[in-house]
Amino acid sequence: MSSLGLTPFKSALAFEIFANVVSLPSLLLNPDSALSLLVANPAQITPATRSLTQWFGGVVAFVTVPLILSWSEPKSPNDAQAGFRRARPILLWGPGRLF
């Protein structure tokens, strides 16, 4: 990805945003399709696992929004928010990985 002019951090951020956005429809709207990749037998998919999968999709959507907002670059080198913009995705990835 360095050939695209992205730093390694921006490449990881782009991959994370892409993976989250691609997985959201199946997690929120059709959890059976996401769960079928994880279980051996469709009988193991219970209403509780469907509900938990949808809750997990909501958490993924909640974490994705700040990641998208952190993509922008600081407007000037003296921007007071520059450090916060760089730290925001790192701070949000940690709690997002706990789920």
N, C-alpha and C positions, 0 to 999 in steps of 0.2 A: 504494500500500500504506500510505501514511501515514494513510489513513482507518481502517485497522485498528488504529491506535495503535502501530505498529511504527516504530522509528527506521530510517533508511536502512541502517545496518549490520545490524540484525536482519532487515530485508527481504532483503538480499543473502544473509545466512546461511540464512534460510528457503528462498530459491530454490535455493541450492547444495545444501542437504540434500535438498530435494524432487527436484532433477534427478539427484542421485546415487542416491537410493533407487529412482527410476523406471527408471534405466538398468541397475541391477545384475542383475535377472533375465535380461535379454537378453545381457549381457556374460558372465555366468558360466554360465548353463544352455544358451543357444542362441546361440553367437557368430555363426552364419551369418546370423541375422536382423539383427544389428547391422552385420555386414560388408556385407550386401547393400545397405545405404544408402550405403556408401562406394566400392564398386567398380562398374564398368560391366558386367562380365561375371562370372557366377558361377564360371567356370573360374579366375578369379584368386584365389579363396578356397582356399588350400592348408592342409594340416594345421598348418604352421608359423604361418600367420596366425590360425588358430583358437586355437592354444595361446597366442600372444601376446595375443590379445583376452581370453582367460580370465585371463591374468596381469594385464593392465590392469584387469580387473574386480576382481581381488583387491586391487590397489592402491587402487582407488576405494573399496572396502568398508573397507579399513584406514584411509583418510583420513576417511571419513564418520563413523566411531564417535566420534572426538574432537570433530568438529563438533557432533554431537548432544549430547555431554556439555557442550559450552561454552554451550549455550543458556540455562542457568539464570542467574538474576540473583544478585549478591552479597546475602547476608542482611542485612548492615548496612554503613553507609558506612565503618566502621573494619575491615572484613574484610581480613585480610592477603592473601588469595588473589584479591582483586578485580582487580588489575592483571594477574595471570597469566591469569585467566579471559577478560579482554578481549584479551590478546595471543595466546592459544593458537590461535584460528582463523586469525589473520593469519599466524602462524608455520607453520601446517600447510597453508594454501592455497598458499604459495609452492612447497614441494617437490611438492605434488600437481599443480601446473600444469606442472612439468617433465616429467611423464610424459604 
